[in-house]
Amino acid sequence: MMAELVQHSEASKFSTWMDIHVSARKDHKAISRYVNQKNSKPVKDTADKVDLAIAREIERDMKEKVAKTWELTKYEYAALSEEDVKQAGLTERQREVVELRQQYSYKEVADKLGIEPITTYLTYTNAIDKIRKYKDKLSQDIPPKLTKQQVSIYQLYKQGLKPAKIAKELGISNGTVRTQLSLIKKTLIKQ
């Protein structure tokens, strides 16, 4: 049932705009999958029509919430947690800009660092995008700091597939899969 789908299990854990944004993205993806699934089947009765109409409205609302929380993450002070800034793998410049941006405007940060405001803005938005990707991985139970290929291999391996099967599924060599699994294990040990 649709009511089971729209849950806000992390509602009490929100502490930053980024947290709210990541949760909204996750909810939007879930309701979009539900709508797509419902759209792919013939509508049987009035209850199905009503469910689909409500789900579409929720999907539109969630899309707006995702956009709004992303804007708030970009423009509000203290939009990020210290832990996210430390763990997301930001460059030294990104970390510097993000830390200053928690208290100062883009122009003030630019003045303090001796750079152009547009450079401050672009550095900050690239940094928060990196943090968002890091948090998305965490919310999907994917270890951070893995490459896209490693994430694909990790997910298939976690499902119980053997390296040869993973290689065939991804169209890569067995050696590549074994090497990547070794690197993944090293990454997990470091964390």
N, C-alpha and C positions, 0 to 999 in steps of 0.2 A: 504494500500500500504506500501511497505517496507520503503519508504522514511519517512513516518510518524512515523515509529517505531524507527528509529535511530535519536533521538533528543538529544541534549546536553544542556538541560535547565539550568544546573548548571555550565556551562563552565565559566561564569564570576565570580563565587563565589569561585573558587579554591584558596586555600592559602597554603595548605600543600600537601605533597606526599600522606598522608593518605586520604585526601579529594579526590584526583584524583583517588586513588586506589578504594575507595568505589564506586565512580561514574562509574569507568570502570567495576567493578563487577556487578553493577546494569544493565549497558548496555549489558554486556555479557550474563547475565541471560535472558534479554528481547530478544536478537537476537537468543539465543539458543531455547527459547520457540517458536519463529517464525519458525526457521528451523525445529524443531520437528513437529510443526503443518503442515508445508508444506510437510514434509516427510510422514506424515500419510495419505495424500490424493493423489490420482492419478494425475500425471502431465497432464494437459489438452493440453497445446500448448507451442510454443517456448517461449513466454513471461514468462510463469510459470517456464520453465527450466532456463531461464536467471535469473529471480528473485531468484530462489533457489541457483543457482551457486554463485551469488553475495552475497547472505546472508551467505552462507557457508564460503566464503572468509572473510567477515566481522567478522564472528564468530571466525575464526582462528586468525585474527588480534587482536580482542578484548581479546582472551585468552592470547595471547602474552603480550598485554598491562597490563592485570591483573597481570601476573607473574612479569613483569618488574617493575611496580609501587610498588609491594610488596617488591621486592628486594631494591628498592630505599628507601622505608619506613624503611627497616631494617638497611641500611648502610649509608644513607645521614644524615647530621646534620640538625637540625630544621625541622624534618619530621612531627612533630605533633604540634597541637595547644595547648596552655595552657588550653583553655576551655575543650577540649577533655580529657586532662590529669586529670583535676579536676572532670569532670562529669562521667567518665567511671567506677568508683568503683574500682580503683586500690588499692592494698595493699600499706602500707606505704613504703615497700622496693621497690615495682615496681615503685611507684611514684618517689622515690629517684633516682633510676637507670635511669628512663626515663628523668627526669629533667637534670641530669648530661650528659646523652647521647646526648642531644640536642647541647652540646658544645664540648664534649670530645669523644675520641675513646673508644672502649670497654676496651682496656688495661688500659687506663688512668682512666676510671671509676672504674675498678677493683682495681687499685692501691689506689685511693682515699678512697674506701670503705673497703679495706683490704680483698677482696674476689678474687676468681679465675676468669680470663677472661671468661671462659666457663659459669660460674654461672651468670656473668653479661649479656652475650649474651642470655642465656636461660630466665633469668628474663625479659630482654627487649622484647624478641620475645613473651613471654607469655603476657606481658603487652600490646603490640601493637595488639595482637590477641584479647584481651579483648576490646580494644578501637575500633577495627574494628567491633566486634559484636555489641557494643554499637551504633556505627554510622549506621550499617546496620538496626538496630531496628528503629533508628530515621528516616532513609530514607524510611522505610516502614510504618511510622506513628504508630509505636508500642512504648509505653512508655518504657524507659530503666528500668533496675533493676527488670524486671519481670522474673520469672522462665520460662522454656520451657512450662510447663503445664499451667501456668498463661497466657502466650502468646496465646496458643491454645484456652483457654477459652475466653480470651479477644476478639480475632478475631471473634469467633462465636457469642459472645454476641453483638459485634458491628454490626454484620450482622442482628441482631434482633431475634436471637434464644433465647428461654426461658431456664432457668436452667435445666429443665427436659430433654429437647431436646439436650442440650449440653452434659449432662451426658450420654445419650444414644449414641450420636455420638462418644464420646471419650471413652466409656466403663468404666466410673467411676460413683461413687454414686452421687445422688442429693446433699447430705450433703457436699461432697468434692467440688462440683461446687459452692455451696453457700458460703462455707468457703473461697475458692479461690477468688470469686467475692468480698467478704468483704475485703480480703487482697489487692486485686488490687485497690479497691476504696481508701483504706488507703494510698497505695503507690502513687496514683495519687494526693491525697490531699497534701502529703508531698512535691511534686514537684512543 
